[in-house]
Amino acid sequence: MARVANPPQPRRKSLARLSPSAGSASLGCFPNLAAPRGGWFNLRVPLPYRIATLLYCFDEADNVLLLERAQEPNLGRWSPPGGKLKQDTGESPYACACREAHEELGLTLTPAGLHLTGLISEHGYAGQAHWLMFLFEIKTRLRGLPPPISEGRFAFHPPDQLSALNLPQTDREQIWPLFWRHRGGFFAAHCHCHADGRNDWTLEQSSPVRGSVSVGAS
């Protein structure tokens, strides 16, 4: 039998030819990869973007319900209840808020029972993630304290005493003052969190209710 010669193989391009120039710090076909001179590849991993809802609940005396968190983020700090949106199922912010109200507070709500008071975006919060948060006020007044959950314990607090609590920095700086100023209306704000602890805030939309009074944390 005649031997069949192996077909000629196409020439492989070197990775160096795919980069903009020899010794370049990045590869044109893989923009997230860096190629140092030592030959190692470093992956530039972007921070994750997390979407969450926060629930602002009040009792009949207008005390606000907060959760002393037993888990990260904000371990040991007082925050409104809520949770992350299920992005893999296409959950809407309103559906997420209703689900979290049922899971954490035992409330059965529809979107009509919520008022979207604010929209907060945080760039690089604690150097761990970007956050997009929908701030909903629950229209129903609570008649009792919800039982503890795995994330922590609940307590009611008078609005004018929030400044004495251990609050997350961004909540104390702007989120609570913005919430009180726009309660019943709407606002949108962005926070750029810096590694040195500084936060730069931009109020992107402000539609307060006429005659609203600012109270709470300062």
C-alpha positions as CSV (number, residue, x, y, z in Angstrom):
1,M,0.0,0.0,0.0
2,A,1.2,3.5,-0.8
3,R,1.8,5.6,2.3
4,V,-0.4,8.6,2.5
5,A,1.6,11.7,3.4
6,N,0.3,13.8,6.3
7,P,-1.4,17.0,5.0
8,P,0.5,20.2,5.6
9,Q,-0.5,21.9,8.8
10,P,-1.4,25.6,8.9
11,R,1.2,27.8,10.5
12,R,0.2,28.9,14.0
13,K,0.3,32.5,14.8
14,S,2.3,33.5,17.9
15,L,0.5,35.3,20.7
16,A,3.0,38.1,20.3
17,R,1.6,38.8,16.8
18,L,-1.9,39.1,18.2
19,S,-0.8,41.8,20.6
20,P,-0.6,45.4,19.5
21,S,3.1,45.4,19.9
22,A,5.9,43.2,21.1
23,G,6.0,43.2,24.9
24,S,2.6,44.8,25.2
25,A,0.8,44.5,28.4
26,S,-2.4,43.2,26.8
27,L,-3.5,40.8,24.1
28,G,-5.7,42.2,21.3
29,C,-7.9,39.1,21.3
30,F,-8.1,38.8,25.1
31,P,-8.5,42.4,26.4
32,N,-8.8,41.2,30.0
33,L,-5.4,39.4,30.0
34,A,-2.1,41.1,30.6
35,A,1.1,39.6,29.4
36,P,4.0,40.8,31.6
37,R,7.6,40.5,30.3
38,G,8.1,37.5,32.7
39,G,5.6,35.5,30.7
40,W,2.9,35.1,33.3
41,F,-0.7,36.1,32.5
42,N,-2.6,38.2,35.0
43,L,-6.4,38.2,34.8
44,R,-7.9,41.7,35.5
45,V,-11.1,40.6,37.2
46,P,-13.8,43.3,37.4
47,L,-15.9,43.8,40.5
48,P,-19.3,42.0,40.5
49,Y,-22.4,44.1,40.1
50,R,-25.1,43.2,42.6
51,I,-28.7,44.3,42.6
52,A,-30.7,44.4,45.7
53,T,-33.9,45.8,47.3
54,L,-34.2,47.5,50.7
55,L,-37.4,47.6,52.6
56,Y,-38.3,50.6,54.7
57,C,-41.0,49.5,57.2
58,F,-42.7,51.4,59.9
59,D,-45.0,50.6,62.8
60,E,-48.1,52.6,63.8
61,A,-46.0,55.1,65.8
62,D,-43.8,55.7,62.7
63,N,-40.8,53.9,64.2
64,V,-38.6,52.4,61.5
65,L,-37.7,48.6,61.4
66,L,-34.0,47.8,61.1
67,L,-32.0,44.6,61.1
68,E,-28.8,44.3,63.2
69,R,-26.9,42.2,60.7
70,A,-25.3,39.0,61.8
71,Q,-23.6,38.4,58.4
72,E,-21.6,40.3,55.8
73,P,-22.1,42.8,54.3
74,N,-22.4,45.3,57.1
75,L,-21.9,42.8,59.9
76,G,-22.9,44.2,63.2
77,R,-24.6,47.3,61.6
78,W,-28.2,48.3,61.5
79,S,-29.7,48.2,58.0
80,P,-33.2,48.0,56.5
81,P,-34.2,44.4,55.6
82,G,-34.1,43.2,52.0
83,G,-32.0,41.1,49.8
84,K,-30.5,40.5,46.4
85,L,-32.5,40.2,43.2
86,K,-32.6,36.8,41.5
87,Q,-31.0,37.8,38.2
88,D,-30.9,34.3,36.8
89,T,-34.7,34.1,36.8
90,G,-35.3,37.6,35.5
91,E,-36.9,38.7,38.8
92,S,-38.1,42.3,38.8
93,P,-37.2,44.7,41.7
94,Y,-40.9,44.8,42.8
95,A,-41.1,41.0,42.7
96,C,-37.9,40.8,44.7
97,A,-39.2,43.3,47.3
98,C,-42.5,41.3,47.7
99,R,-40.5,38.0,48.0
100,E,-38.1,39.5,50.6
101,A,-41.0,40.9,52.6
102,H,-42.6,37.5,52.8
103,E,-39.4,35.6,53.6
104,E,-38.1,38.1,56.2
105,L,-41.1,39.8,57.6
106,G,-44.0,37.3,57.0
107,L,-45.9,39.9,54.9
108,T,-47.8,39.0,51.7
109,L,-47.6,42.0,49.4
110,T,-48.3,43.0,45.8
111,P,-46.4,45.8,44.0
112,A,-49.3,48.1,44.8
113,G,-48.3,47.8,48.5
114,L,-44.9,49.3,47.8
115,H,-43.6,52.8,47.0
116,L,-40.3,53.2,45.2
117,T,-38.6,56.0,47.1
118,G,-35.1,55.8,45.9
119,L,-32.5,54.3,43.6
120,I,-28.9,54.1,44.8
121,S,-25.9,53.0,42.8
122,E,-22.6,52.4,44.6
123,H,-19.3,52.1,42.8
124,G,-16.8,49.8,44.5
125,Y,-18.5,49.6,47.9
126,A,-15.9,48.3,50.4
127,G,-13.7,47.5,47.5
128,Q,-15.8,44.3,46.9
129,A,-18.6,45.0,44.6
130,H,-20.7,47.6,42.7
131,W,-24.3,47.8,44.0
132,L,-27.6,48.9,42.6
133,M,-30.3,49.2,45.3
134,F,-34.0,49.9,45.0
135,L,-35.4,51.5,48.1
136,F,-39.0,50.6,48.7
137,E,-41.3,51.8,51.5
138,I,-43.9,49.3,52.6
139,K,-47.2,51.0,52.9
140,T,-48.6,48.6,55.4
141,R,-47.8,49.5,59.0
142,L,-46.4,46.7,61.1
143,R,-48.2,45.8,64.3
144,G,-45.5,43.6,65.8
145,L,-41.8,42.9,65.7
146,P,-40.8,40.1,63.3
147,P,-38.9,37.2,64.8
148,P,-35.1,36.9,64.3
149,I,-33.8,35.5,61.0
150,S,-30.5,34.0,60.0
151,E,-29.3,37.4,58.9
152,G,-29.9,39.0,62.3
153,R,-32.4,40.4,64.7
154,F,-35.0,43.2,64.2
155,A,-35.8,46.2,66.3
156,F,-37.9,49.4,65.9
157,H,-36.2,52.7,66.2
158,P,-37.5,56.3,66.4
159,P,-36.3,58.2,63.3
160,D,-34.6,60.9,65.4
161,Q,-32.4,58.4,67.2
162,L,-30.9,56.7,64.2
163,S,-27.7,58.8,64.5
164,A,-26.9,56.9,67.8
165,L,-26.9,53.5,66.0
166,N,-24.0,51.7,64.3
167,L,-25.0,52.4,60.7
168,P,-23.2,51.6,57.4
169,Q,-21.1,54.7,56.3
170,T,-23.0,55.4,53.1
171,D,-26.4,55.0,55.0
172,R,-25.3,57.6,57.6
173,E,-23.7,60.0,55.0
174,Q,-26.5,60.3,52.5
175,I,-29.0,57.4,52.1
176,W,-31.0,58.1,55.3
177,P,-31.0,61.9,54.8
178,L,-32.1,61.4,51.2
179,F,-34.8,59.0,52.2
180,W,-36.3,61.3,54.8
181,R,-36.1,64.3,52.4
182,H,-37.8,62.3,49.6
183,R,-40.2,60.1,51.6
184,G,-43.4,59.8,49.5
185,G,-41.5,61.1,46.4
186,F,-38.4,59.8,44.6
187,F,-34.7,60.3,44.3
188,A,-31.7,58.7,42.5
189,A,-28.2,59.1,43.7
190,H,-24.7,57.6,42.9
191,C,-21.8,57.1,45.3
192,H,-18.2,56.5,44.1
193,C,-16.5,54.7,47.0
194,H,-12.7,55.3,47.2
195,A,-10.2,52.9,48.7
196,D,-9.2,55.5,51.3
197,G,-12.7,55.7,52.7
198,R,-13.9,58.8,50.9
199,N,-17.3,58.7,49.1
200,D,-18.2,61.1,46.3
201,W,-22.0,61.5,46.0
202,T,-24.0,62.8,43.0
203,L,-27.8,63.4,43.3
204,E,-29.0,62.4,39.9
205,Q,-32.7,63.0,40.4
206,S,-34.7,64.7,43.1
207,S,-38.5,64.8,43.3
208,P,-39.4,65.4,47.0
209,V,-42.9,65.8,48.2
210,R,-43.7,69.4,49.0
211,G,-43.6,70.0,52.8
212,S,-41.5,66.9,53.6
213,V,-39.4,67.1,56.7
214,S,-35.8,65.8,57.0
215,V,-35.2,63.8,60.1
216,G,-33.1,60.9,61.3
217,A,-29.4,60.1,61.0
218,S,-26.8,62.8,60.4
